[in-house]
Amino acid sequence: MPFVGLVSDPRWEPPDDSGEPERRWNRHWRVPWGVLAWVAVWWTLLLLAPVAATELGDAVGYFVLLFAVALGCWRVDRWFGSQYSRGLRDYQS
């Protein structure tokens, strides 16, 4: 029966450095500005549709809403299109 646990080796010796090395947190956060800008434009269009319908007419508000939905569908379609969807079908014989 296999055993998984701590295994000690008597030949192992700790390194010569007695002090712990100073830890530095080098996290470089990459903010996805393009995605954030796209989401901001999309939400602005969605929020602008009722205002446009009130101020400019129902047809204009409807077309702004249609444009916002089409823009969202286009972006989601492009995102799904870039995913690798073949999976393990490449390895089937």
N, C-alpha and C positions, 0 to 999 in steps of 0.2 A: 504494500500500500504506500503510495507516495506521501511524503511529508513536506509541508511548506512551512517554513518558520525562520527564525534567526539562526544563522549558521556562523559560528565563530572560527576563525583560523588563527591558531597560536603564532603563526609566522608573521602575521600582519602587525605593523607598527604604525603608530600615528605619525603624521607628517611633522617635520622639524618646527614648523611655525606654531608657536604656542598660542599666539593671539589669533582671534578670528579676523579675517579680512574685513575691511570696511565695506559695507554694502552700499551700493549706489543704485538708485532707482532711475534708470534711463528709459523712461517710457516716453515714446514719441507718439502722441496722439495725432492721428490723421483724421481731420474733420472732413466728411464728405460734402463739401460745399455745393457741388453740382446737384446732388440729390436733395439737399435742404432747399436750394433755390427752386428746384422743380416742384417740390411739395408746397412751397410758399406760393408759387404762381398758380398751381392747381387749386389750392384752397381759396386764393383770392378770386379766381374765376367762379368757383362755386358760390362764394359769398356775394359776388357782384351780380349774379343772375337775378335775384329778386329786386335789387336796386335798379338794374337796367329794365326789368319788366315794369316797375312802378314809374320810372322817369321817362323811358323811351318807348314803352309799349310792350304788350305781352309777347309779340313775335320776336322782338330783339332779345328779351330775357330768355325766351325759349331757345333761341339760337346760341346764346352765350352758354346756357346750360348744356345744350347738345355738344358744343365745342369742348367744354370742360370734361364731359363724360368720354367723348372720343379721344381726347388727349390722354386721359387716364387709362383707357383701354389700350391705346397704342403703346404707352409706356410699359404696361404690364405684359403685353404681347412681346415686346422687345426683350423684357427681362426673362420671360419664360423661354424665349427662343435662344437665349445664350446659355441656358442650362444644358448639361449633358444628360440626355434622357435615354441613351441606349443601354446603360447599365451593364449587366453581365451578358447581354446578347452578343457582344463581340467575342466572348470566350466559349460560346456554344459550338459544338462540332456539327 
